[in-house]
Amino acid sequence: MRELRSRQIPLEVCPTSNICLRVAPDWTRHPLPRLLAEGLYVTLNSDDPPLFDTTLTGEFTRAAESFELGANGVERLFLNAVRASFLPAPARGDLERRFIEEFAATRAQHIEKVFLS
């Protein structure tokens, strides 16, 4: 873990696949929360959606609910994926900026809906 953390090597984590393949016994004992708590560079992925009957949205939804990630945790996973992508630096930077703007807008809309309705 020390090496992964110090070098910030991205880990592609696919919880549904991990559970189906018995790498992790179930959602409650999946190591994703520990990997995040250890400060590792984690991205959330769907592996083979048709085979494992999931989608990337499904992985994020289930992980957010199972591990109580909250908006900051979900945003972190999304941004990790953008930053770990093989896009050219200018395109990666643009995509990261757009994600950050969308998360900020979504938070603002949620606050408005909850407190000003």
C-alpha positions in Angstrom: 0.0 0.0 0.0 2.9 2.3 0.8 4.2 2.0 -2.7 0.8 2.5 -4.4 0.2 5.6 -2.2 3.6 7.2 -2.7 3.6 6.7 -6.5 -0.2 7.4 -6.8 -0.7 4.4 -9.1 -4.3 4.4 -10.2 -6.3 1.3 -9.1 -9.3 0.4 -11.3 -11.8 -1.1 -8.8 -14.8 -2.9 -10.1 -16.9 -3.9 -7.0 -19.6 -5.9 -8.8 -17.0 -7.9 -10.8 -15.0 -8.4 -7.6 -18.0 -9.8 -5.8 -19.1 -12.0 -8.7 -15.6 -13.4 -9.0 -15.3 -13.8 -5.2 -12.4 -11.4 -4.9 -14.5 -9.8 -2.2 -17.3 -11.7 -0.4 -20.0 -9.0 -0.7 -20.6 -5.3 -0.7 -20.3 -4.9 3.0 -16.8 -6.4 3.1 -15.5 -5.0 -0.2 -12.1 -3.2 0.4 -13.0 0.0 -1.5 -13.5 2.1 1.7 -10.2 0.9 3.1 -8.4 1.7 -0.2 -9.9 5.2 -0.1 -9.1 5.6 3.6 -5.4 4.6 2.8 -5.2 7.5 0.4 -4.8 5.3 -2.7 -5.6 6.6 -6.2 -8.8 4.7 -6.9 -11.1 4.8 -9.9 -14.4 3.1 -10.0 -15.2 1.0 -13.0 -17.7 -1.5 -14.3 -15.4 -4.2 -15.8 -17.7 -6.2 -18.2 -21.3 -4.7 -17.8 -23.2 -7.4 -19.8 -21.4 -10.2 -18.0 -21.8 -8.8 -14.5 -25.2 -7.1 -15.1 -24.1 -3.7 -14.1 -23.3 -0.3 -15.6 -20.9 2.5 -14.5 -23.8 4.4 -13.2 -24.9 1.3 -11.2 -21.4 0.9 -9.8 -21.3 4.5 -8.6 -24.8 4.4 -7.2 -24.2 1.1 -5.3 -20.8 2.3 -4.0 -22.2 5.6 -2.9 -25.1 3.9 -1.0 -23.0 1.0 0.4 -20.1 3.0 1.5 -21.8 6.3 2.3 -19.4 8.1 0.0 -21.3 11.4 -0.1 -20.9 14.0 -2.8 -17.2 14.6 -2.1 -16.4 10.9 -2.3 -18.2 10.4 -5.5 -16.6 13.5 -7.0 -13.2 12.3 -5.9 -13.7 9.0 -7.7 -14.9 10.7 -10.9 -12.0 13.2 -10.9 -9.5 10.4 -10.2 -10.8 8.6 -13.4 -10.4 11.8 -15.4 -6.9 12.5 -14.1 -5.9 8.9 -14.7 -7.2 8.8 -18.3 -4.9 8.6 -21.3 -6.3 11.7 -22.9 -3.8 14.3 -24.0 -3.1 16.8 -21.2 -5.1 19.7 -22.7 -8.2 17.5 -23.2 -7.8 15.9 -19.8 -7.5 19.4 -18.2 -10.6 20.6 -20.0 -12.6 17.5 -19.0 -11.5 17.9 -15.4 -12.6 21.6 -15.4 -16.0 20.6 -16.9 -16.5 17.9 -14.2 -15.7 20.3 -11.4 -18.1 22.9 -12.9 -20.9 20.3 -13.2 -20.4 19.0 -9.6 -20.5 22.6 -8.4 -23.7 23.3 -10.3 -25.3 20.1 -9.1 -24.5 21.0 -5.5 -26.0 24.5 -6.0 -29.2 23.0 -7.5 -29.5 20.5 -4.7 -29.1 23.2 -2.1 -31.6 25.4 -3.8 -34.1 22.6 -4.1 -33.7 21.5 -0.4 -33.6 25.0 1.2 -35.4 27.3 -1.1 -38.4 25.2 -2.1 
